[in-house]
Amino acid sequence: MAVLEETYDVVIVGAGHAGCEAALACARLGLETILFTVSVDSIALMPCNPNIGGTSKGHLVRELDALGGEMGRNIDKTFIQSRMLNESKGPAVHSLRAQADKQEYSRQMRKTLENTDCLTIRQAEVSEIVTLPEAGFEDTVMTGKPKKYRITGVKTVSGAIYHAKSVVLATGTYLKARCIYGDVSYYTGPNGLQAANHLTDSLKAHGIEMFRFKTGTPARVDRRSLDFSKMEEQPGDEYVQPFSFSTVPSSVQKEQVSCWLTYTNEKTHEIIRRNLDRSPLFSGEIEGTGPRYCPSIEDKVVKFPDKDRHQIFVEPEGLYTNEMYLSGMSSSLPEDVQHAMYKTIPGLEHVKIVRNAYAIEYDCINSLQLKPSLEFKNIEGLFSGGQFNGSSGYEEAAVQGFMAGVNAAMKILGREPYVLDRSQAYIGVLIDDLVTKENHEPYRMMTSRAEYRLLLRQDNADLRLRGIGHAIGLVSDEEYEETCKKEQQIEEEIRRLEKTNVGVNLHVQEFLLRHKSTPLKSGITLAELVKRPELDYFMLTEVDDERPDLSKEVIEQVNINIKYAGYIQRQKQQVEQFKKLEKKKLDTDFDYRQIKGLRLEAAQKLNMYKPISVGQASRISGVSPADISVLLVYFEKYNTDQITK
């Protein structure tokens, strides 16, 4: 029977946040790319929270933008409120968060995709990956190794075949998806969209290990049924900081909408406790493992019985809808229980539900099967990104999709893969955790996961990563030159402050007394004054007569780099030690059982994970510092190319 056959350089499966970034990266690098989605209306869909960024997630978005991704630019076009979180704390944990007009966010991303050269969008369900056995790995019995394949394309449910040199899987929460609340269970993707029910079987047939994970979403309610007088208003920032380094700040200063804060109470919790036996989460109806750091409201009530209330943020879903999102109130309880518990919350006494809360469980992979480049270890040319890798969140998905797309392109172009390490970016921390550590629940990025977070601030993402984005080919010469100019201005201003002395004069002493700072007994540099806890670069304007006219972004970097110089230098020294182990490369085909003195568990874990460096080996659960010492002694003693590259 005749079937449709087409040929592309890259196939992207899934058009969520991961798929969009993967597709744009490949197409912008000049590769003929096709993007598959079960519905073109679900491109860049926000089926859960209608926002981008937040604690640690804002870091990811700014890093993605610095590398040449699209998410930051798109939210700058479509946000309705913007806030910088954690401003009362140190700069390492400042995180930008923007409330999106979710429909407009999807529309704008689709518009970008549709107008990108080399990119084709196709509505169809991919049912199979098409591969060929790799030479020398056909017989698992004879070789003692798992089968290895090479990707050649994909097949859809209609039988159409799409040949490709690389394939990126970014299926999100759609694989064999099931939505559940109470006794209601139906096999569908988020927001009632079609699930993808066939691809899992093809992946399992290729030896890919699958997990069953769960996430959830709160009810959407009618704005007109809410009493905001009983809630606390949460306005946006007076000055809006754009997500994208390419966005002109003046273009995003606009009128914003408010969000609102309310709380659950003991009445809410009592209704939940009385109905736990009807919750599919506790009855065993839900098989998947849910996210520890984004639990349902019934999870919170059970796990934190001492808390008499939980925060609920009431957030608008867009400018042209009355739907409001109840952040913090995710649930899979029955419909009648949802109505009862929501009505106990101040401001929601007369609430009308537009869409019930529900849990969704779906198939995803064990991400330990991936290389740091996000290519499958046993299927050459097959890459993976997003929630399909066992992570949670739009931002985590987007950065993985981007890196998977970039490395799929590098594979075709004959270039080395780009792998960010833990000292370079939150993206590096995220991917390293996924491919090195056992994750039995959806992975969520947090600032505490980053060892070098003072260096990996969201404000300096362009200085850290623009050069890499330019080397990849996704950051223009003009953008890169602008970043280089910014870096030069920062360095020059820091040097000036370190060389500029202020004397013991009446004007300076009055300034210090006014700001409750110790008066001078002798001359001091402006840099030393900036370091004082009660002062900063911004305040010193009146005693700094030669201050140049600099942008807000340059001034911020100057202030942080001087004020935290000691801490920054200490982390840089830690990074140097980290880099030494990362540079010691390992042969991924080496059998660690032959190293005498290595514990059995360590040898088993190293053979299972196949780390690419001693640094990665040191982060594998079950491999101790003593095991790493044995490895290092082995390398030094034998000093052979058999194990090091």
N, C-alpha and C positions, 0 to 999 in steps of 0.2 A: 504494500500500500504506500502510495506517495505521501510524504510528509514535508512540511516546510523545513528548510535548512538555511541558516544564516551564519555568517562568520563575523566575529568581533575580536578585538584584542582582549577586552575585559568584560566579564559578566558580573553585575552586582545584584544580589538577591535580597530584596527588601529595600523600601524607600522611607524608612524612619530616619531618625537623626544620624545613625551610623551609616546607613546606605547612602543618604544624600551627600555626606562628606566624602565617602569613598568614591562615589561616582564623579563628583566635581573634581577631586584630586586627580583621578585618572584622565578625565577628559581634558582638563586644563594642561596636562602634560602631553597632550596631543595624541592620546590613544583612543581608538574607536571603542566606545563604551556603551553598553546597554544596561539599563536599570529596570529590574522587574519589581512590580508591586501587585498585590492582590486587588488594589483599588487605587486609581490615580487620585481619588479624593482623600486618600490617607497619607499623602506625601507630607513628611515632617509633622505628622499628627501629634498633638499633645493629649493623649488619652487620660493622663492623670493630672498632676499639678500644672496650672497655667503660668509657669514662670521658668526663667533661665537664670542659673547662677545660685548663689547662696554660699554658705560656709564650705570652703575648699572647692566647691563646684565652680565658683567664680574664677578661681585660679585656673581650672582646666579650660574654661572658655577663653580666657585671655591668652593662655598658652597656645591654644588652637588657632586663635586669630593671628598671633605672632608668627606661626608656622605657615599661614596662608589659608586657613579654613574659613568657613562661611558663617558659622553660628553667631559669632559676635556681631558681624555686620547685619545679620538678619534681625536680631533682637533690637539693635539700635534703630531699625526702621519701624519696628512694630510694638515697642514697649508702651505701656500705659502708666506704669509707675516704676521708679528706680530708687534703690536704697543701698547705701554702703553699710554692711553689717559689721559689728564688732569694733566700731570706731573708738570705743572707750578702752580697747586693749591695744597691744602692740601691733605694728604694721604687718607682722608675719601672718596674722589671722584676719586682717581686713579682707572682706569678700564682698564683691558686688553682686547684687541680686535685682533682677528686673521682672516685673509682672508683665506678661505678654497679652496682647489681644490674640488669642490662640488661633482664631480663624484667619486673621490677617497674617500671622506668622507662617502658617501653612501655605497661604496663597502666595506670599512673597518668595518663599523658598521654591515653590513650584515654578514661579515665573523665572527665577534665576536658573533653575535646571533646564527649563524648556528653551531658554535663550543662550545656552552654553554650546559652543561648537563641539563636534565629535560625540555628543551625548544623545542617545535615543531612550525614550521612556516607553515601556511596554507593560500593559495590564495583563498579567497572566500568572498562574501559579506554577512555580518550578517544583517538579516532583522527583527529579533524580539528578545526581551529579554523574557526569560521564567521565570515565577514567580509562587509562591503560596501565597494566602492571609495569613497574619499573624493572628493567633488566637486572637479573641477579637476585630478585626478591620475590619470584613467583611461588617458590616452594618453601613454606614455613617449616616443614619437617626437616628438609635437607639443610637449610641455612641456620635454623634455630633462631630466626629473627621474625618479627611480624611482617606481614605483607606491606610493601610500599607501592604507591600508585603515583601516576602523573595525571593531573587534571587535563581534560581535553574539551570540556564544555558542560552544558546542562540540557535537560529535557523538561518540557512542560507537560501538564496533564493532557494536553491535546495531542501530544506526541511530537510536537515541533522540537527540533534540535538546534541548539545555538553553540557553535564551535567557538572556543576561546583559549587563549594562552594562559590566562589567570582568571580565577573566580573568587569573589568575595561574598561570604555568607553573612548577612546582617538581618536575620529574620525576626529579631526582637522578641516579642511575646506571642507570636502568631503560630508557632509550630504546635499542632495538636492542642490548641488553646481551649480552655474550658472556663466559662464564667459562672460563678456560684454565689448565691446568697440564700440563706435558709435552706429550704427544700428544693429551690429552683436551681437547675443546672443545665446549661446548654453549651454545646460545642461551637464557640464563636470566638473571634478575636476581640480586642478592646473596642468599645463603643458600638458593639453589635456588628462589626465588620467580619467578613469571611475569614475563617481560620485557614491555615495551611496544613493539611492533614496527611500529605504523602511523603514529604522530603525526609522525615525522620527514618523511615524504613531503609531508604537508600543509604543514609549516613551510617546506620547500624551495620548494614551489609558490608560497608568498607571498614568495619572495625572501630568506628568512632563511639566512644563511651558517652552516653547521654545521662543527664540529670533531669529531675522534675522539680522546678522551682515555682514559687508563688509570689505574687505581689497583689496589691489591692488599691482601691480608690474610694474616696468618700462620695456621699450623695451630692448631687447638684440641686440647688434650691432656687426658688423664684425670689428675686430681689424684693418684689413688691410685698411679700409676706413677712419681711423682716423688720424689726424695730431697732434701728441703729442707735437710738438714744440710750439703750441699755448696754451698748458696747463701747470699747475704747477705740477712737480713731487712730489709724496708722497712716499718716501722710507720707508722701515721697520726699526725697531730699530736695533742699532748696537749689543746690547746684547738682546737676546730673553729670556723673562721670560716664562717658561712653564705654562700652565693652570693647569695641574695636579701636585699635591704635590708628586706623585709617579714617575713622569718623571725626569730622571737625566738631569739637565740643559745642560750639555755638549752635549747631544744627539740631542738637537734642535737648536744648533748653526749652521746655514746653509745659503747658498745664497738665497736671497729672491727676489721676483718680486716687481715691483713698481705699485702703483695706481696713479691716476692722478686727478687733480682738475681743473674744469672749471666752468663757470657761465652762467646762463640765462641772457637775457638783455631785453631792452624795445621792440625790434622786436619780441622776443619770446612771451612776455606778450601780445602784441597787437594781434598776431595770436590767442592766447588762448581766449582773450576777445571777438574777432570777432566770435568765434565758440562755445561760451558757450551754445547757444541754441541747438547745436548738441551733447552736452555732456550728456550722460545718468545720470550722477551725478546730473545735474541741471534740466533735463527735467522730472524727476520723474520716469524714467525707472528703476533706481536702488532703491530698497525698503530698503535694509539693511543699518544699521548705521555704518559709518566708523570710524577709529581711529583718535582722535583729534591730537595726538602727532606724527603721521606719515601720514600727509595729501598728497593728490595727488597734482600735480603741478598746476592744475586748481583751486583747493582749496586754495593753497598758494597765487595765483595771485588775487583771489577774496577777501580773508580775510586780506591780507597784501598789499593793493594798494600803500602804501607809499614806499615799498621796490622796488628798481630799478633792483635788481638782486638776484638770489638764487643760492646757491652752488650745483654743480653737481659733484659727485665723480665717476670717470670712473674706474671700478674695473674688473680685469680678473676673469673669472669663473673657470679657471683651467690651468694647464700646457699644456694640450694636446687638447686645443680648442682655436679658435680665438674669441669666444663669449666674449663680454664685457658687464658688467652690469652698467646701468646709475643710480646710487643711488641718490635719491632725485628727480627723474623725473617720479614717478608713475603717471599713467594716464589711463583714459577710453575714451579719445577722439577718433574720427574716424581715420581710417588708414591714409587718406590723410593729415589730420591735424597733426598727429604725425610726418609724414615725413617732413612737412613744418616747424614745430616748432623746431624739433631737428637740422635742417640744419642752424638755426640762431645762434647756439651756437658755440663759438670759438673752433676749432679743429674738429667739426662735420659737416662742410660745405658740405662734400661729403659722409656723413654717409650712410651705407647700413644696413637696419634693418633685423636681422635674425628672431626675434620673436617680434610681436607687444606687446605694453603695454596693460594691461587689468585690469579690476576690477573683483573681484570674491565675490559673496555673498553666504552665507551658513547658515544652521541652527545650533544654539548652545543653551545651556540651560541658564536659569536664575540661576546663581550660588548661590543665597540665599537659594536654596533648598538643599544645601550641609552642612554637619557638618564640623567642622574644620579638621576632619580626611579625608575629601573629599568623605565620604560615603553619599549617598542620605539619607535624613532624613526619607523618607517614603518607602524606598526599602532597606531592610537590605541585606548587602552583595554586593550591587551595588555601585561602586566607579567611579569617573570621574576625568579626568585630561586633561590639555592642552587647545588648542584654543576652544575646545568644551565647556569649562567653561566660554567662553567669554573673554579670554585674547588674547594678540597678541605676536608674537615672538617665535623663536625656544627655547630660553633659559627659558622663562616663562613656555613654554609647558613642557620642559624636567623636570624641578624641580617638577612641579605638577604631572607629570606622575610617577616620582620616589616615591613621597610621597603617591600617590594613590596606587601604587604597593606594597609599604612597608606595608601600613595599610590593604590592602586586604589580604596580607600574615599574618599579625598579627591577623586578624579576624579568619583565619583558624587555626592558631597555638595556639589560646586561650590566646594571650598576649594583653596587653593594647595598644591602638593606639599611634603612635608617632605624637605629635602636637608641632611644633616649634612656640614659641611666638614671638612677635614683638621685644623683646629685645635680642633674640638669633640669628636671621638670617633675611636676606632679604627675604628668602623663607617664613618665618613666617609673614612678613609684607604683602607679595603678597597674600598668602592664606587667611589671616585674612581680608584683604580688599575685596577679592572676596566673602567671605561667610558672611560678616558683612555689607558692604556698597552697595548701589544700583549702578549698573554699566549698563549704557544704551549705552555704546560704548565699543569697544575692549580695555581691560585694558593693559596698558603698565607700566612696572616697571621703576621707576626713583629714584635717590638718595634722592630727596626731600620728598619722601613718608616715609622714614625711620626716625623716631624720634631720634634714637640712632646711627646714622650713623658713628660717630667717633669710636664707639665700634665695629660696624659691617663692618670693612674694609675688602677688598678682600685679603689683605696680611696676615690676621690672621684667615682666615676661618678654617684652620686645627686646630688651637689651640682652637677655639670655638666649633667645630663640630665633630672632629675625634672620640672623646669619645662616642658620640651618635651613629655614624656609626659603631663603634666597638660593642656597646651594641646591636644594631639591628642585627649584624652578617654579615655586608657587608664590614667591614674594618678588615684586617688581624691583627693578634697579632703583627707581625713584623712592620706593618705600624703604629699601635697605639703606640708601644714602641718607635719608632723613633720620633713620635710627643711628647711623654712624655719627651724624652731625650732633644729635642729642647726646650721645655718649661723650663726644669731645667737649661739649659745653659743660657737662657735669664734671668731668675731670679737671677742666680749666678753672671752674669756679671753686672746686674743693682746694686746688693748689693756691688760688688767690687767698682764700680764707685762712689757710694754714700759714701764709706768709704775711698777712696783714695784721699789724699790731695796733691795739688801742691803748692809749695812755691813761694815766690816773688823772683825769680832769673832771671838773664839776658836772659836765653834761653826762658823761658816762656813769659817774657815781649816782647821780639822780635817777638815771634810767634803771640801774641795778636795784636801788632801794625801792623804786616804784613797783618793781616786779618781784620784790622780796628775795633778791639774790645778794649774796655776800659781796660787799664793796671790795674794790681792788686795793692791794698794797703795792703792786708793781704792774708794769705793762703785761698784756696778755693778748694772744691771738684771737681773732674772731672765731676760729674753729674751736678753740677751748671754751669760749662762751656758749657756742651752740651745744656743746656736750653737757652743759649744766641741765639738770632735770627740769628746772623751772623755766628755762629759756629754750628757744628754737630759732632756726634760721629766719623764719617769717618775722619774729619780734625784733630782730636786730637791725631792721631797716633804718631806724632813726639814729643809730650810731655807726652806720656803714655808709659813708658818703660816696664811695666809688662803686656801689652795687650796680651791676649791669642789668639790662632789661631781659629777663628770662621767662620762659613759659612756666605755667603752673606745674607741669609734669617734670621739668628739669629741677625746679626748686624743691619739689617733693623728694627727688632722688638725692640731691645734695644734703638735705636735712637728715634723711634716714642714714645715708652712708657715713656722715660725720658722727651723728648721735650714737649709732650702734657699731661704730668701727671696731671696738674690741671684740664684741660678740661675733661680728661678721668674719674677722680674721681668724678667730678660734674655729668657726665652722669650716672655713677654707682649709685649715690645717687638717681637720677631720676628713674632708673630701679627698685630700691628697693621699691619706692612708687608705681610704676606700678605693681610690683609683688604682692603687698598686695591685690589689687583689682582682679588680675588674680586668686589668691588662693581662693577667695570667690566663691565657685561653686554654680551653680543654677540647680534646677530640671527642665529638659526640658519639663516636662509635667505640670508644674505649670501654673495656670490661674491668670494672673496679674490683672485681673479686680477686684479681691477681695481685693486689697490693696487700702485702703482709702487714699486720698491725692495724688495719682498718676494721672497725667493728662491723659485724655482719649486717646490722640494721642500716648503717651508713652506706655500705656497699650496695645493698638492695635499693635504697632510696636514690643513690647516685645513678645506678643503672636504669632505674625507672624514669627519672627526671631528665637525664642526659644534659646537665648544665653546660653552658657555653664558656663559663669562666669560673675561677676559684671563688670570686665574689658571689656569683649566683649560687654556687654550691654551698657557701656558708649560710645562706638564707633558707635552705631547705630544712623543713621540720624533720628531726631525727638525725641530722648531721651536726655534731657537736664541735666546739672550738678545737678539742683534742683531735678530732677526725681531720679537720682542716690542717692542723700542724703536721699530721702524718702525710697528707697529700703534698704539702709544701716540701717536706723532707724528701719525699719520693722524687719530686721534680728536680730538686737540687742534686740529689745523688745520681740519678740516671741521666739527667740533662739530655733528653732525647726527643727527636721530632715525633716519636711514636705517640706522645701524649700532648705535647704543646705545639701550637702552630706558630 
